[in-house]
Amino acid sequence: MTLDDACDEILSLGILQHEYGIPVLWPRTAPQVQKPDLEKEYYDSNKELALKVNRLVFLNKMAELRQLDPHSIEEQYKETFEDEMYQHMSFAEKELHLRGMTRFKTEDLTGDFLTVALPVLRSIHQENSALTDAEFTILNNLKKLYSHYNEHPANIRRLLAEYNKQKEVTTEELEIQAEIEKILAELAPNLAELESCNNEYVTLRNSYENKLQARDTDFLEPALKRLKQAAQTLSRRLSRLSSLCDFIPNFVLCQATNWYTDKSLLAVVDECQNLAEKLEFFPNSQDFKLIEGVMKAYLAGLLL
């Protein structure tokens, strides 16, 4: 029996109408009981079956090649590698490439991808009553992912909306940042010029203050010193004059003569009294210290 005959015999049992799940080769006589473990068992069995079928197909193809003449095999080999990408490959590289393609088709594509993709396709296109428990779970998860009426955190529509919103915010932030950088670029020369002017101002102010201090030292201090000496001299003289204004009337009063009838003595006493009254309005020695500070500030203001 050839491989074709064996496949036809299996298909004649009803497996041709099978889509997914454990195959049913005869009518059911009892209610179906869903067991999660059977899904995994079927997946593993179906994967093993697919690998074995691929192995049978490979062996069958090898048997067919052995029946062909070498010329036909050579022609098929040339047709397989007639593409330009294979022109610079050695025989070993071509053989390695063919082995990789075969491994991808048998193990990755047929054994893994198609086995996983089939229940997803069934959950999308079949009615709910025809789905297994695993397919129904897949359907619910797909609804969470792609439904327009689902606000699940993993919903693609919601995630895309949040992504677009975040993208708009990021774009706006980038535009604002670019505008700020533009403003800073325009302000940078002005800030540099302002800093230069400020440094120049500080230098001129320090120079001005140094000149004022030097001028005060050269002019103001000697002037204040002379003024202080004159004030001290005036204070001493006013003190002596005040003492004399007190002493002379007392001295006249102590004389045996009648000073009141003597016009000269009376004039002296009256003059002393008048002078003493005027001296009361002149500052004393303590007040001259305050006057010294006031005059110093006044002279400094005149020199500005």
C-alpha positions in Angstrom: 0.0 0.0 0.0 1.3 3.4 -1.0 1.1 6.5 1.2 -1.7 7.9 -1.1 -3.8 4.8 -0.5 -3.2 4.9 3.3 -4.3 8.6 3.4 -7.4 7.8 1.3 -8.4 5.1 3.7 -8.0 7.4 6.7 -10.0 10.1 5.0 -12.8 7.7 4.2 -13.5 7.2 7.9 -14.9 10.8 8.2 -11.8 12.6 9.3 -12.2 14.8 6.1 -15.0 16.7 7.9 -13.0 17.2 11.0 -12.0 20.8 11.8 -10.5 21.0 15.2 -10.5 19.1 18.5 -10.5 15.4 19.0 -11.6 13.7 15.7 -15.0 11.9 15.6 -14.8 8.9 13.4 -18.2 7.4 14.3 -21.5 8.9 15.6 -21.6 9.8 19.3 -23.7 7.6 21.6 -23.1 9.7 24.8 -23.1 13.4 25.7 -19.8 15.2 25.1 -17.8 16.0 28.2 -15.4 18.9 27.9 -12.1 18.3 29.6 -9.3 20.8 29.5 -6.7 18.1 29.6 -8.0 16.7 26.3 -7.3 19.9 24.5 -3.6 19.8 25.5 -3.5 16.1 24.7 -5.0 16.7 21.3 -2.6 19.6 20.6 0.4 17.4 21.5 -1.0 14.4 19.5 -1.9 16.6 16.5 1.6 18.1 16.5 3.2 14.6 16.7 0.9 13.5 13.9 1.8 16.4 11.7 5.5 15.7 12.2 5.0 12.1 11.3 2.9 12.9 8.3 5.6 15.3 7.1 8.2 12.5 7.7 6.1 10.2 5.6 5.7 12.8 2.9 9.5 13.2 2.9 10.1 9.5 2.7 7.5 9.1 0.0 9.2 12.0 -2.0 12.6 10.3 -1.5 11.1 7.0 -2.9 9.7 8.9 -5.9 13.1 10.5 -6.5 14.8 7.1 -6.5 12.5 6.0 -9.3 13.4 9.0 -11.5 16.4 9.0 -13.8 19.4 11.2 -12.9 18.7 13.6 -15.7 15.2 14.5 -14.3 16.7 15.0 -10.9 19.3 17.3 -12.3 16.7 19.3 -14.1 14.6 19.7 -10.9 17.8 20.7 -9.0 18.5 23.4 -11.6 14.9 24.7 -11.4 15.1 24.9 -7.6 18.3 26.9 -7.6 17.8 29.0 -10.8 17.1 32.1 -8.7 20.0 34.7 -8.7 20.4 34.6 -4.9 21.6 31.0 -5.2 24.2 31.6 -8.0 27.1 32.3 -5.7 26.3 29.5 -3.2 28.4 26.4 -3.0 26.8 22.9 -2.9 27.2 22.7 0.8 25.6 26.1 1.3 22.7 25.1 -0.9 22.2 21.9 1.0 22.3 23.8 4.3 19.7 26.2 3.0 17.4 23.4 1.9 17.7 21.8 5.3 16.8 25.1 7.0 13.8 25.6 4.8 12.6 22.1 5.4 13.0 22.5 9.2 11.1 25.7 9.1 8.2 24.2 7.2 8.0 21.0 9.3 8.8 22.2 12.8 8.0 25.9 13.0 5.3 26.4 10.5 3.4 23.1 10.4 4.3 21.8 13.9 3.9 25.1 15.9 2.4 28.1 14.0 -0.5 26.3 12.1 -1.4 24.2 15.2 -1.7 27.4 17.3 -3.3 29.5 14.6 -6.1 27.0 13.8 -8.1 27.4 17.1 -7.8 31.2 16.7 -9.3 31.1 13.2 -12.1 28.8 14.4 -13.0 31.0 17.3 -13.3 33.9 14.8 -15.3 32.3 12.0 -17.3 29.4 13.7 -20.5 29.7 15.6 -20.3 29.6 19.4 -22.1 26.3 19.6 -19.4 24.7 17.5 -16.5 25.9 19.6 -14.6 24.0 22.2 -13.9 25.4 25.7 -10.4 26.5 24.7 -11.7 28.2 21.5 -14.5 30.0 23.5 -11.9 31.3 25.9 -9.8 32.5 22.9 -13.0 34.2 21.5 -13.5 36.0 24.8 -9.9 37.1 24.9 -10.2 38.4 21.3 -13.3 40.4 22.3 -11.3 42.0 25.1 -8.5 42.8 22.7 -10.4 44.1 19.6 -14.1 44.9 20.6 -15.2 48.5 20.1 -17.4 48.2 23.2 -14.9 46.8 25.6 -12.8 49.0 28.0 -10.5 46.2 29.1 -7.0 47.5 29.9 -5.6 45.3 27.1 -8.1 46.5 24.4 -6.3 47.5 21.3 -8.6 50.3 20.4 -8.2 51.9 23.9 -4.4 51.4 23.7 -4.3 53.0 20.3 -6.4 55.9 21.5 -4.1 56.4 24.5 -1.0 56.0 22.3 -2.3 58.7 19.9 -3.2 61.0 22.8 0.3 60.5 24.3 1.8 61.0 20.8 -0.1 64.3 20.5 1.1 65.4 24.0 4.6 64.4 23.1 4.5 66.2 19.8 3.1 69.3 21.6 5.9 69.0 24.2 8.5 68.8 21.5 7.1 71.8 19.8 7.1 73.8 23.0 10.6 72.6 23.8 11.8 73.6 20.3 10.2 77.1 20.8 11.9 77.4 24.2 15.2 76.4 22.6 14.6 79.0 19.9 13.9 81.7 22.4 17.0 80.7 24.5 19.1 80.8 21.3 17.8 84.4 20.7 18.3 85.4 24.3 21.8 83.9 24.6 23.6 86.8 22.8 21.5 89.4 24.7 22.3 87.6 28.0 26.0 87.5 27.1 25.9 91.2 26.3 24.1 92.0 29.5 26.6 90.0 31.5 29.4 92.0 29.8 27.7 95.3 30.5 27.1 94.2 34.1 30.8 93.3 34.5 31.8 96.7 33.0 29.3 98.4 35.4 30.8 96.6 38.4 34.3 97.6 37.3 33.3 101.2 36.8 31.5 101.3 40.2 34.4 99.9 42.0 36.7 102.4 40.3 34.3 105.2 41.2 34.1 104.1 44.8 37.9 103.9 45.0 38.2 107.4 43.6 35.7 108.7 46.0 37.5 107.1 48.9 40.8 108.5 47.7 39.3 112.0 47.3 37.8 111.8 50.8 41.2 110.7 52.1 43.0 113.6 50.3 40.5 116.4 50.8 37.7 115.6 53.2 39.8 114.4 56.1 42.1 117.4 56.2 39.1 119.7 55.9 37.3 118.0 58.7 40.5 118.0 60.8 40.8 121.8 60.4 37.1 122.2 61.1 37.4 120.1 64.2 40.3 122.1 65.5 38.5 125.4 64.8 35.4 124.0 66.6 37.5 122.9 69.5 39.1 126.3 69.7 35.8 128.1 69.4 34.4 125.8 72.1 37.2 126.6 74.5 36.9 130.3 73.9 33.1 130.3 74.4 33.7 128.3 77.6 36.1 131.0 78.8 33.8 133.8 77.7 30.9 132.1 79.6 33.1 131.8 82.7 34.0 135.4 82.5 30.4 136.4 82.1 29.7 134.6 85.3 32.8 135.8 87.1 32.8 139.5 86.3 29.3 140.3 87.7 30.1 138.4 90.9 33.4 140.1 91.2 31.7 143.6 90.8 29.2 142.6 93.4 31.9 141.7 95.9 33.4 145.3 95.7 32.8 147.8 98.4 31.8 150.5 95.9 28.2 151.1 94.8 28.4 149.6 91.3 24.8 150.4 90.6 25.5 154.1 90.6 28.7 153.7 88.7 27.8 153.8 85.0 30.9 152.0 83.9 30.4 149.1 86.3 26.7 149.0 85.5 27.4 148.8 81.8 29.9 146.0 82.4 27.4 144.0 84.4 24.6 144.5 81.9 27.0 143.5 79.0 28.0 140.4 80.8 24.3 139.4 81.4 23.4 140.1 77.8 26.4 138.1 76.6 25.6 135.2 78.9 22.1 135.0 77.6 23.4 134.8 74.0 26.0 132.2 74.9 23.2 129.8 76.1 22.2 129.3 72.4 25.7 128.2 71.4 26.5 124.5 71.4 28.8 123.0 74.1 31.7 120.6 73.6 29.4 117.5 73.5 27.2 119.1 70.8 30.3 119.7 68.6 30.8 115.9 68.2 27.3 115.8 66.6 28.0 118.8 64.5 31.3 117.2 63.3 29.3 114.2 61.9 26.7 116.5 60.2 29.4 118.6 58.7 31.2 115.6 57.4 28.1 114.3 55.6 27.4 117.8 54.3 30.9 118.3 52.9 30.7 114.8 51.3 27.4 115.8 49.7 29.0 119.0 48.3 31.9 117.0 46.8 29.6 114.6 44.9 
